[in-house]
Amino acid sequence: MAIAIKRTSAAIQIAGVSKSFGEFHAVNNLSLEVKSGEIFGFLGLNGAGKTTTIKMLLSLLKPSSGNIYMLGSKIELGNHKLWNKVGYMEEATYYPGLTVMENLDISRRMQRIPDRRSIDQVIHKLGLEAYKNKKAKNLSLGNKQRLGLAKAMIHNPEVLILDEPINGLDPAGIVEIRGLLLNLSQNFGVTIFISSHLLEELAKLVDQIGIIHKGQLVQEMDMDRLHHSLKKSLILNGRNKSAIKSILSEHRYEYEETADGCLTLTEDRAVGQPDKLAELLVCANQPPTRLQVVAEDLEAYFLRTIQTTRGMH
């Protein structure tokens, strides 16, 4: 069992890293830090630089400039010693005609792990006991992904790097993997670096999030701060729309009309004090039929955030 590490030390440090392929700048001056035992969400559209960053983390690509440290050691191209402490999964691969145990035994031998008990340990850690004698091709999508994770973790790594691990999973599979990764982080102290373009799903899982766009880190924050950063608006409707609009204009409330005919107000005095607006409308004999404060969804926040970097190169 991995020893849980306090979340004060950094498991991953990326310091001023850039990577260019000729004239193309895939990653540009990227700096971020992932604490031990933390789940870090690395978020970006396809082509944003996520996979290039991961390949540099795994010493498969050499940065054009800057340094990367993992578990206190500098990552150098071709230095595979850190692989003893790092697990990686891009896409769950397996031999479909072999059982879960047979697949894991092949992984054990390929990674030169002499102790056969490592198979039972990783099966227990990932909750695969009920499926260990089942052929891989007969597993659910979620359990196929579990098998892929088990292969990445058979050597009991301290850091797990996952590139789009929930792509193609059905909702039940996503819930399975989410619970599994939370368990690895909270109960086994595994540091998890997970890339995705699905903010809504990452938000249910990660402690910290970094948004990358066109190779640059646009934003890095913890999830509590992210939720407080979501824009809020007041949705208003009533029987006599034109009368309500007149009242709003008279009291200098700014509004927009949405496609469904409702009125949207985003000023702080409207969003923060909807009761005052309700009182105003009731006194004017125009009681609202709908008065609701809503926050933008996470996908909208993501798209709004990267809009600010459209001009970056």
N, C-alpha and C positions, 0 to 999 in steps of 0.2 A: 504494500500500500504506500502511495506517495505521501510524504510528510507535508502537511499543510504549512505554507510559508506565509508569514505576515505580509500584509499588503502595503508595506512601507518601502521595501526595496524594489528596484526596477528589474523586471525580467527581460524586457526588451527596450532598448534605447536606439532611436534613429536620429542622427545628428547631422543636419544640413546635407542630406543625401540627394544627389541628382543623378539621373541616368539618361543619356542621349544615345540615339541610334542615328548616326549621321547628323542630319539637320533636325531630326525629330526629337523633341524633349519629352520623353515618356514620364519622367518624374523630375520635379523642379524644386530643389532646396527644401526637402521634406524633413521635418523634425517632429517626433512624438515619443511618448514614453508610456509603457504598459507596466503596471505594477504586478508583482507576484501574486498569483491566485485570482487575478482579475479577468473578467471577460471583456475584451475590447472589440468593438464593432468598427470595421473599416469600410466605410460606405462610399459608393460612387457609381456612376453610370458605367456601362460597358465601355472600355477604352479610356477610363479615367486615370489608370496607372496602378490599379490594385494588384494585378497579377505580376507586373514588373517588380513592384515592391516586395511581394512575397518571394519571388525568385531570388532577390537580393538577400532577403532574410535567410533563405535556405542555402546561401553561398553558391547558387547556380548562375548568378550574374554578378559581375563586379560593378560597383557604383562608379560613375564617372568622377564623382567627388563626394566628400562626406564620409562618415563612419557609422557602422552599425555594431551594437553590442548586444549579446544575448547571454543572460545568466552570468554577467560580469566579464565575458570574454569577447574580444573583438572578432567579428566575422571576417574571415579571409577567403578569397576564392579558392575552392578545392580543398578547404579544411573541413573534413567530414567528421571530426571528433564530436562536434556538437550534436550530430545526428543521434548520438546515444541518449541525449536528453531532450530531443525534439521529435514530435510526431507531426506528420503532414498528410492531409487528404484533400485532393482536388475533386475527385469523382470516385464513388465507391466502385472498386473493381474486385472481381472474385471469379473463381472457377465454378460455373453454374451447376455442373454435374457432381461436385464434391460437397460434402457436408460442411457445416460451420466449423466443426473441429478440424476437419481435414484442410480447409482453407487456412485456418490459423496455424496449423502445424507447418504448412509450407512457408508462411510468413516468418514463423519462428526460426526455421532452418535458414531461410534466405538472410535473416538478420543475425545469424550465428549466435542465437540465444541457446545455451546448453540446457537450461532448466525447463523441462516440459511442463512444470507447474505454472509457468507463465501463461499457458493457454487457459487453464482453469481460472487463474486470477483475473485475466482480462474478460473472460466470459461472465464471471461474477460481477465485475465492476460495471459492465455494460448491460447487465440484465438479460443475457442470452441463454441462460440455463435451459429454458424450455425448448430451445431451438437448436441445441448443439449438435443433434444427430439428424437435423433436417437438411436437405439439399438446398444450396444457396438459391437456385432458380425458383424454389417454392416459397421463399420468404416474402413477406409484405415489403412495400417500398421502404417503410420506416426501418424494418429489421435488416434489409439489405444495406441501408445506410449505417445501421449499428455495426454490421459486420465490417464495413469499410473503416469505421472508426476503431473497431477492435484491432484491425490489422495495423492501423496507424499508432496504436497504443500498446501493442504487445510487449514492447521493451520498457513500459512504465515511464513515459517521458514526463518531464516537468512542464514543458511547453507544447501546446497543441495548436498547429496552424491549419486553418480550414479555409479553402477557397470556394465560395458559393456552395456551402454544404446542403442548403435546403432547396436548391434548384430542382424542379421536377417532382418534388414530394407533394403528396396529397395533404389536406389539412390534418388528418390523423397522424401522418408521418412527421409533419412539422412539429406538432405537439410532443410527440415521442422524443424527437431529437432535442427539442428545447429543454425538456425535463432531464434528459441525459446529460447535457452540457452543464446545466445548473448544478447537478449532482457532482460532476467531476470537479467543478470549481469550488463549490462550498464544502464538500466532504473529503476531497482528495487533494485540494490545494493546487490543482492543475491551472496554469495560466493559459487562457484561450484567446487567440487572435483570429477573428472571424471576418472574412470579407463578404460583402453582399451588396446588391442594389435594392434590397427590400427593407426599407426603414421600418415599416410597420411591424415586421417580424423581429428585426434586431432589437427594437425598443422593448420587447417583452423579455429580453434575454441579457442584454449587456449592461455593464456598469458604466463604461465610458464609450463615447462615440467620436470617431474622427471622419469628417467628410472631405473626400478628395475629389477634385475636378480639374481636368486638363493637367494632371500631374502635380497640382498644388494643394496643400492642405488648406481648405476653406475655413474649417471650424473644428474645434476639439472641445468637448464638454461632457460633464456627467449627465445621466439621464434626468435627474431631478431638474437641473438647470434647463435642459432641453424642453421639458414639459412647460416650464414657466415662460419659455421663449415663444411658445405657440401664439399666434395672433388670435384674438377673440373678437367676436362681433355679436351684435344684438339683432335678432330676426324679429320683424314686426309685421303684423297684418291686422286688418279690421274690415268691417262691413262696408264702410264708406272711405275708400282709399284716398280719393281726392281731398276729402275733409281732413284726413290724417296728415296728408302731405302739407296742407296749408298750415296746420298747427305746428308741424315740425319746422317749416320755414319761418313761421312767425317767431318761434323761440330759438331760431338759429341752430337747429340741429341739421347736420349734413347727412344725406342718405343716398343710397343707390337702389334702384329697382332691379330685382333679380329676374331670371327667366321665368320662374314660377309665380311671379306677381307679388312676391313679398318685398318688404323694404329692409335694407341692411344698413345698420349704423355701426361705425367703428370707433367713434370718438370715446375717449375715456369716460366722459361724464354720462354717456349713454350706457356703455358696457358696465361701468362700475356702479351705476345707480339706476337700474331699470325700474325700480319701484317709483322713483320720482317721475319718470316718463309715463308710467302707468297711471299715476295720480293725475298728471296733467291731462291725459287723454280722457280719463273718466270724468273729470270736472268739466271737460268740453263736450261731454255727452257722446264721446267716440271711444267706448271701451275696446281695448284690443282683443282680437280673437286668438292672437298668438303673440307671445312676448318671451323670447328664449335667447339666452346667451350661449353661443356655441364657439368652440375652439377649432381652428383649422386642423385638418388631419395631418399626420406625420409626413405623408407623401407630399402634401402641398407645401409643408415647411421645407422639406428637402429641395423641392424644385425652386422655391422662392430663394433659398440660400444660394444655390448654384447659379441662379440668374445674375447674382452680383458679380460673377466671375466670367461671364460670357466673353468679355473682351480680353481675358488673360491669355498669354501665350507661353 
